[in-house]
């Protein structure tokens, strides 16, 4: 290795496990690494165990297992389906009820699949990964045939790798392969319905069929009763691609076969496939920028831009949403309708189709609003280039997050509407979206979640900090009014305060009710802060792109600016300020630890990236090169080394106490990141607590009991260090 670990490697000195004195901890299931893990877990239990941990864990478990939580549902035929975990069903139940029954305080639920019973029968720690149900044909629906065929995804222990099995919703059983049932072996990937006897399969089909990130490289059309190995190839990507998948849109009259080629995290191609599965099949690429996201609904194509697009003699700015008739676009028309165009303070966060309308959800300085866009009715002979009618969906509110989702985009204009705020428990409502000239309808509230903590005397507020380059960075602060002090209050405060952030992958952090945060932290005198730093999606693609790759330091400067602003406002002091982040947020927390240790009294780092020299060679790491850069390229390592906590750690420097947690079953972000960082800091005599859950995947926990324990460890650690 180079004498200075921060110098870029030479061609002969690229990142390797052997060059790292703690590289042996990357062997996930090796005897020696697991012995080390067990010793550290025992130390964590000894350090954090006690009455506080037990009480906190019980309070969190009560929230997670509460029968009064809102059961989120999906409309499938005549039923509403829900997946549910509670104290009696740790693995969970897939269950269903009718719309009328769901409106009651105590719906009558019918169990479809009991994962606890399945796990016991098969001696496997199954974790639910979801299900997709085949829509019957119009002829089948007219004949009264039920929605019968489902594809169920199950993961052993919560890993990203999972299996897919066909399930009969009428007989409530898996269809075995001996009866022609589709079963996909364990791998990263999936199946998608084409018709009742055919699925798209994108999975590990043997040597050479996965990408360097470990995801599917090939999609095939698999017919019932035939070997998966003999299924005809629909599309084969490059080994350097990220993910290849296929699907079929089954909207009656608008059936389409699609292949999506994810080249990198923010680059993809979408193909329409004619005569799929036969030698004469033809793929037609939708000629939009690789960075754009496309959507199809009946006649319409929508294009959401991440970057400026110069086409048809116009320039459409990044962050815009455009609409056009698909057939016209395929014929060469670039006469696009602008459905949303961002401003410096606004961004698009969601768009959902109903049968006749498009509902867009917009943020303005991280505050929600929802608008209804109605395209021209082509069945009445309207001009496809006519303006779309615009209206409002009356669902907004101050410091609330609004979610809008179609009940059935094929059949109705009904939408589910969720509302949630830091101090306002979630509600679920349903309403019908109406067009121009009709008065908007008030949503019908179906369910209201209980309050899990007493919010009396608490406030939620939004503030702005100023980053090093002058950028205004919004953040939310929640807590007792006497602790969340106004900026002009001269008396310094010292409230135990937790600052949370993420800042990556264009993901916004929005207000939302958390019974866990409330009961474990706010109700016990803590202040909770969420920072909307660059790298996230709070202001659309530009906010994200401002902290990509060599500009990553902007995200960390933003976060540090929020930390300083909390002290300047008199809310807390560095000794009483903790930081928490997971995954990419774990990289954020790791940089706060190593670059800004003077700002914090404690640091919680969960399922993190930390070794940015090796990250692209570990599990799915290669898929994130577009976000961070490629450490195997010397020019990229020049900037990557400036935010690689594993390499920034100075054994001679004192750091605040740190809690590192991860999962042995995490097959997305390698547990070696957390293991090696803990070992390196322990060797330097730092105050490090480490805990690794044996299950859970990237989520860190496989059931509510594990989730409660992992969360309780963090809250107990924070209370012991900064209160």
Residue pairs with C-beta under 8 A, 6 or more apart in sequence:
1 9
1 13
1 19
2 8
2 9
2 10
2 13
5 647
6 641
6 647
6 648
7 641
8 634
8 637
8 638
8 641
9 15
9 613
9 634
9 637
13 19
14 632
15 613
15 614
15 617
15 631
15 632
16 23
17 23
17 24
17 26
17 614
20 611
20 614
20 676
22 675
22 676
22 679
22 680
23 672
23 676
24 30
24 32
24 33
25 33
25 36
25 672
25 675
25 676
25 679
26 33
26 614
26 618
26 670
26 672
26 675
26 676
27 33
28 664
28 670
28 671
28 672
29 664
33 675
34 664
36 675
36 679
37 664
37 675
37 692
40 678
40 690
40 691
40 692
41 690
41 691
41 692
43 689
43 690
44 689
44 690
44 691
44 713
45 691
47 689
48 689
48 713
48 716
48 717
48 720
50 716
52 716
52 719
52 720
53 712
53 713
53 716
56 520
56 711
56 712
56 715
56 716
57 708
57 709
57 711
57 712
58 708
59 519
59 520
60 516
60 519
60 520
60 707
60 708
60 711
60 712
60 715
61 87
61 704
61 705
61 708
62 452
62 519
63 452
63 515
63 516
63 519
64 85
64 516
64 704
64 707
64 708
65 85
65 86
65 87
65 704
66 86
66 450
66 452
66 515
67 86
68 449
68 450
69 449
69 450
70 426
70 427
70 428
70 447
70 448
70 449
71 82
71 84
71 107
71 447
72 82
72 428
73 80
73 81
73 82
73 102
74 80
74 81
74 82
75 99
75 407
75 408
76 96
76 133
76 147
76 169
77 146
77 147
78 98
79 96
79 97
79 98
79 147
80 96
80 97
80 98
80 99
80 102
81 94
81 95
81 96
81 112
81 131
82 94
82 95
82 96
82 97
82 109
83 92
83 93
83 94
83 95
83 128
84 92
84 93
84 95
84 109
85 91
85 92
85 93
85 703
85 704
86 704
87 704
89 114
89 115
89 116
90 116
90 703
90 704
90 705
91 115
91 116
91 118
91 119
91 125
91 126
91 127
91 128
91 703
92 115
92 116
92 128
92 703
93 109
93 111
93 112
93 113
93 114
93 115
94 111
94 112
94 113
94 115
94 128
94 131
94 152
95 109
95 110
95 111
95 112
96 109
96 110
96 112
97 107
97 108
97 109
97 110
98 108
101 107
101 108
102 446
103 446
111 172
112 169
112 172
113 152
113 167
113 172
115 126
115 127
115 128
115 154
118 126
119 125
119 126
124 156
125 156
125 157
125 158
125 695
125 702
126 154
126 155
126 156
127 154
127 155
127 156
127 157
127 158
127 695
127 697
127 702
127 703
128 153
128 154
128 155
129 153
129 154
129 155
129 162
130 152
130 153
131 150
131 151
131 152
131 153
131 167
132 150
132 151
132 192
132 193
133 147
133 149
133 150
133 151
133 169
134 147
134 148
134 149
134 150
134 151
134 193
134 195
134 196
134 250
135 147
135 250
135 410
136 145
136 146
136 147
136 148
137 252
138 252
146 169
146 170
147 169
148 168
148 169
148 170
149 166
149 167
149 168
149 169
149 193
149 196
150 166
150 167
150 168
150 169
151 164
151 165
151 166
151 167
151 182
151 190
151 191
151 192
151 193
151 199
152 164
152 165
152 166
152 167
152 174
153 162
153 163
153 164
153 190
154 162
154 163
154 164
154 165
155 161
155 162
155 163
155 697
156 162
156 186
157 665
157 694
157 695
157 696
157 697
157 702
158 663
158 665
158 695
158 696
158 697
158 698
158 699
158 701
158 702
159 665
159 666
159 667
159 697
160 188
160 620
160 667
160 668
160 697
160 698
161 186
161 187
161 188
161 667
162 186
162 187
162 188
163 183
163 184
163 185
163 186
164 182
164 183
164 184
164 190
164 191
165 174
165 175
165 181
165 182
165 183
165 184
166 174
166 175
166 181
166 182
166 183
167 173
167 174
167 175
168 174
168 175
174 181
175 181
175 182
176 183
177 183
180 224
180 225
182 191
182 199
182 222
182 224
184 190
184 191
184 201
184 203
184 228
185 203
185 204
187 203
187 204
187 216
188 203
188 204
188 210
188 214
188 215
188 216
188 667
189 201
189 202
189 203
189 204
189 215
189 216
189 245
190 202
190 203
190 245
191 199
191 200
191 201
191 202
191 203
191 222
192 199
192 200
192 202
192 245
192 246
192 247
192 248
193 199
193 200
193 248
193 250
194 200
194 221
194 248
194 257
194 276
195 248
197 223
197 224
198 221
198 222
198 223
198 224
198 277
199 221
199 222
200 219
200 220
200 221
200 222
200 234
200 245
200 246
200 247
200 248
201 219
201 220
201 221
201 222
201 228
201 231
202 216
202 218
202 219
202 220
202 243
202 244
202 245
202 246
203 216
204 210
204 216
205 218
205 220
205 228
205 229
206 229
208 217
208 239
209 216
209 217
209 218
210 216
210 217
211 217
211 237
211 238
211 239
211 240
211 241
211 242
211 243
211 244
211 622
211 623
212 239
212 240
212 622
213 242
213 243
213 620
213 621
213 622
213 623
214 619
214 620
214 667
215 242
215 243
215 244
215 620
215 623
216 243
216 244
216 245
217 236
217 237
217 238
217 239
217 241
217 244
218 233
218 235
218 236
218 237
218 244
219 233
219 234
219 235
219 244
219 245
219 246
219 259
220 228
220 231
220 232
220 233
220 234
221 231
221 232
221 234
221 246
221 276
221 277
222 228
222 231
223 231
232 277
232 278
234 246
234 259
234 273
234 276
234 277
234 281
235 244
235 246
235 259
235 261
235 271
235 273
235 283
236 244
237 244
237 261
241 261
241 262
241 263
241 264
242 262
242 263
242 264
242 265
242 622
242 623
243 260
243 262
243 623
244 259
244 260
244 261
244 262
245 259
245 260
245 262
246 257
246 258
246 259
246 260
246 273
247 257
247 258
247 260
248 255
248 256
248 257
248 258
249 255
249 256
249 257
249 258
249 296
251 297
251 298
251 409
251 410
252 410
253 298
254 296
254 298
254 299
256 272
256 296
257 272
257 273
257 274
257 276
258 270
258 271
258 272
258 273
258 296
259 270
259 271
259 273
259 283
260 268
260 269
260 270
260 271
261 268
261 269
261 270
261 271
262 268
263 269
263 290
264 623
264 625
264 626
265 505
265 623
265 624
265 626
265 627
266 291
266 306
266 626
267 290
267 291
267 626
268 290
268 293
269 285
269 286
269 290
270 285
270 286
270 288
270 294
271 283
271 284
271 285
271 286
272 283
272 284
272 286
272 330
273 281
273 282
273 283
273 284
274 281
274 282
274 283
274 284
275 281
275 282
284 330
286 294
286 301
286 329
288 294
288 303
288 309
289 305
289 306
289 307
289 309
291 305
291 306
291 307
292 303
292 304
292 305
292 306
292 307
292 309
293 303
293 304
293 306
294 301
294 302
294 303
294 304
295 301
295 302
295 303
295 304
295 351
295 353
296 302
296 326
297 353
297 358
297 409
299 325
299 326
299 327
299 378
299 384
300 323
300 324
300 325
300 326
300 375
301 323
301 324
301 325
301 326
301 329
302 321
302 322
302 323
302 339
302 351
302 358
303 309
303 321
303 322
303 323
303 324
303 336
304 320
304 321
304 322
304 348
304 351
305 316
305 317
305 318
305 319
305 320
305 321
305 322
305 541
306 318
306 319
306 506
306 541
306 545
307 318
307 541
308 315
308 316
308 317
308 318
309 315
309 316
309 318
311 334
311 336
312 333
312 334
312 335
312 336
314 336
316 322
316 336
316 338
316 341
317 341
317 342
318 342
318 540
318 541
318 542
319 341
319 342
319 347
319 348
319 540
319 541
319 542
320 338
320 339
320 340
320 341
320 342
321 338
321 339
321 340
321 348
321 351
321 360
322 336
322 337
322 338
322 339
323 336
323 337
323 339
323 358
323 375
323 388
324 333
324 334
324 335
324 336
324 337
324 384
325 333
325 378
325 384
328 335
328 384
335 385
337 385
337 387
337 388
339 358
339 360
339 373
339 388
340 348
340 360
340 362
342 348
342 539
342 540
342 542
344 539
345 364
345 365
345 539
346 362
346 363
346 364
346 539
346 540
347 362
347 363
347 537
347 538
347 539
347 540
347 543
348 360
348 361
348 362
348 363
348 540
349 361
349 362
349 363
349 368
349 508
349 510
349 537
350 360
350 361
350 403
350 404
351 358
351 359
351 360
351 361
352 358
352 359
352 404
352 405
352 406
352 409
352 415
353 359
353 406
353 409
354 406
354 409
354 412
354 413
354 414
354 415
354 433
355 408
355 409
355 410
355 411
355 412
355 413
356 374
356 377
356 413
356 433
356 435
357 372
357 373
357 374
357 413
357 433
357 435
358 372
358 373
358 374
358 375
358 388
359 370
359 371
359 372
359 373
359 393
359 404
359 415
359 433
360 370
360 371
360 373
361 368
361 369
361 370
361 402
361 403
361 404
362 368
362 369
362 370
362 371
363 508
363 510
363 538
363 539
365 462
365 474
366 462
366 474
366 476
366 508
366 510
366 532
366 538
367 396
367 398
367 399
368 396
368 397
368 400
368 401
368 402
368 510
369 392
369 396
369 402
370 392
370 393
370 395
370 396
370 402
370 404
371 390
371 391
371 392
371 393
372 390
372 391
372 392
372 393
372 433
372 434
372 435
372 440
373 388
373 389
373 390
374 388
374 389
374 390
374 391
374 435
374 436
375 388
376 382
376 383
376 384
376 386
376 387
376 388
378 384
389 435
389 436
390 436
391 434
391 435
391 436
391 440
392 440
393 404
393 415
393 417
393 431
393 433
393 440
394 440
394 442
394 443
395 402
395 404
395 417
395 419
395 429
395 431
395 443
396 402
397 419
397 421
397 424
399 421
399 422
399 460
399 461
399 462
399 476
399 511
400 419
400 420
400 421
400 424
400 511
401 418
401 419
401 420
401 421
401 510
401 511
401 512
402 417
402 418
402 419
403 416
403 417
403 418
403 419
404 415
404 416
404 417
405 415
405 416
406 412
406 414
406 415
406 416
407 414
407 415
407 416
407 430
408 414
412 432
413 432
413 433
413 434
414 430
414 431
414 432
414 433
415 430
415 431
415 432
415 433
416 428
416 429
416 430
417 428
417 429
417 430
417 431
417 443
418 426
418 427
418 428
418 429
419 426
419 427
419 429
420 426
420 427
420 511
420 512
420 513
421 460
421 511
421 512
421 513
422 460
422 476
422 478
422 511
422 512
422 513
422 514
422 528
423 455
423 458
423 459
423 460
423 478
423 513
424 513
425 448
425 449
425 450
425 451
425 452
425 513
426 448
426 449
426 512
426 513
427 445
427 447
427 448
427 449
428 445
428 446
428 447
428 448
429 443
429 444
429 445
429 446
430 443
430 444
430 446
431 441
431 442
431 443
431 444
432 441
434 440
434 441
449 513
452 515
452 516
452 518
452 519
453 515
453 518
453 519
453 522
453 523
454 523
455 518
455 522
457 480
457 481
457 482
458 478
458 479
458 480
458 481
458 522
459 478
459 479
459 480
459 481
459 484
460 476
460 477
460 478
460 511
461 476
461 477
461 478
461 484
462 474
462 475
462 476
462 477
463 474
463 475
463 476
463 477
463 487
463 565
463 569
464 472
464 473
464 474
464 475
465 472
465 473
465 475
465 558
465 561
465 562
465 564
465 565
466 472
466 473
466 561
466 565
467 473
467 534
467 554
467 557
467 558
467 561
468 557
468 561
469 554
469 557
471 534
471 546
471 554
471 558
473 531
473 532
473 533
473 534
473 558
473 561
473 562
474 532
474 538
475 529
475 530
475 531
475 532
475 562
475 565
476 511
476 529
476 530
476 532
477 484
477 527
477 528
477 529
477 566
477 571
478 484
478 522
478 527
478 528
478 529
479 495
479 497
479 522
479 526
479 527
479 528
480 522
480 525
480 527
483 493
483 495
483 525
483 527
483 571
484 527
484 571
485 491
485 493
485 569
485 570
485 571
486 569
487 568
487 569
487 570
489 569
489 570
490 570
491 570
492 570
492 573
493 570
493 571
493 572
493 573
494 572
494 573
494 575
494 576
495 525
495 526
495 527
495 571
495 572
495 576
496 525
496 526
496 527
496 572
496 576
496 578
496 718
496 719
496 722
496 723
497 526
497 527
497 528
497 529
497 566
497 571
497 572
497 576
497 577
497 578
497 722
498 521
498 526
498 527
498 528
498 529
498 578
498 579
498 580
498 718
499 529
499 531
499 559
499 562
499 563
499 566
499 577
499 578
499 579
499 580
500 509
500 528
500 529
500 530
500 531
500 579
500 580
500 581
500 585
501 509
501 530
501 531
501 533
501 559
501 562
501 579
501 581
501 585
501 588
501 589
502 509
502 533
502 535
502 536
502 581
502 583
502 584
502 585
502 588
503 531
503 533
503 534
503 535
503 536
503 547
503 555
503 558
503 559
503 584
503 585
503 588
504 535
504 536
504 544
504 547
504 555
504 584
504 585
504 587
504 588
504 627
505 535
505 544
505 584
505 627
506 536
506 537
506 540
506 541
506 543
506 544
507 536
507 537
508 532
508 536
508 537
508 538
509 530
509 531
509 532
509 536
509 538
511 530
516 711
517 528
520 711
520 712
520 715
521 528
521 715
521 718
522 528
524 719
525 723
526 718
526 723
527 571
527 572
529 562
529 566
531 558
531 559
531 562
532 538
533 547
533 555
533 558
533 559
533 562
533 588
534 543
534 544
534 546
534 547
534 554
534 555
534 558
535 543
535 544
535 546
535 547
535 548
535 552
535 554
535 555
535 584
536 543
536 544
537 543
537 544
545 551
546 554
547 553
547 554
547 555
547 558
548 626
548 627
549 627
549 628
549 629
549 636
549 639
550 629
550 639
552 628
552 639
552 642
552 643
553 642
553 643
555 588
556 588
556 591
556 592
556 595
556 596
556 643
559 579
559 588
559 592
560 592
560 595
560 596
560 599
563 574
563 577
563 579
563 592
563 596
563 599
563 600
564 599
566 572
566 577
567 573
567 574
567 577
574 598
574 599
574 600
574 601
575 601
575 722
576 601
576 722
576 723
577 599
577 600
577 601
577 722
578 600
578 601
578 602
578 603
578 604
578 718
578 721
578 722
579 589
579 592
579 593
579 600
579 602
579 603
579 604
580 589
580 603
580 604
580 606
580 714
580 718
581 587
581 588
581 589
581 604
581 605
581 606
581 608
582 605
582 606
582 607
582 608
582 700
583 606
583 607
583 608
583 609
583 669
583 698
584 609
584 627
585 606
585 608
586 605
586 606
586 607
586 608
586 609
586 610
586 669
586 673
586 674
587 608
587 609
587 610
587 612
587 643
587 645
589 603
589 604
589 605
589 606
589 608
590 605
590 608
590 609
590 610
590 645
590 646
590 677
591 643
591 645
591 648
592 599
592 600
592 603
593 600
593 603
593 605
593 645
593 655
593 656
593 658
594 645
594 648
594 649
594 650
594 655
595 643
595 648
597 653
597 654
597 655
597 656
600 656
601 656
601 657
601 721
601 722
602 656
602 657
602 658
602 659
602 717
602 718
602 721
602 722
603 655
603 656
603 657
603 658
603 659
604 658
604 659
604 661
604 714
604 717
604 718
605 658
605 659
605 660
605 661
605 674
605 677
606 660
606 661
606 662
606 700
606 710
606 714
607 661
607 662
607 663
607 666
607 669
607 674
607 698
607 700
608 660
608 662
608 669
608 673
608 674
608 677
609 615
609 621
609 624
609 669
609 673
610 644
610 645
610 646
610 673
610 674
610 676
610 677
611 618
611 644
611 646
611 647
611 672
611 673
611 676
611 677
612 628
612 631
612 640
612 641
612 643
612 644
612 645
612 646
612 647
613 631
613 637
613 640
613 641
613 644
613 646
613 647
614 621
614 631
614 672
615 621
615 624
615 628
615 631
615 670
615 673
616 622
616 624
616 625
616 630
616 631
616 632
618 669
618 670
618 672
618 673
619 667
619 668
619 669
619 670
620 667
620 668
620 669
621 669
621 670
628 640
629 636
629 637
629 639
629 640
630 636
631 637
631 640
641 647
642 648
645 677
646 673
646 676
646 677
646 680
649 655
649 677
649 680
649 681
649 684
651 680
651 683
651 684
652 684
654 686
655 681
655 686
655 687
656 687
656 721
657 687
657 688
657 689
657 717
657 721
658 681
658 686
658 687
658 688
658 689
659 688
659 689
659 690
659 691
659 713
659 714
659 717
660 674
660 677
660 678
660 688
660 689
660 690
660 691
661 674
661 690
661 691
661 692
661 693
661 700
661 710
661 713
661 714
662 669
662 671
662 673
662 674
662 675
662 692
662 693
662 700
663 671
663 692
663 693
663 694
663 695
663 696
663 697
663 698
663 699
663 700
663 701
664 671
664 692
664 693
664 694
664 695
665 693
665 694
665 695
665 696
665 697
665 702
666 696
666 697
666 698
666 700
667 697
667 698
668 697
668 698
669 698
671 692
674 690
674 692
675 690
675 692
678 688
678 690
681 688
682 688
682 690
689 717
691 710
691 713
693 700
693 701
693 702
693 706
693 709
693 710
695 701
695 702
695 706
696 702
696 706
696 710
699 707
700 706
700 707
700 710
701 707
701 709
701 710
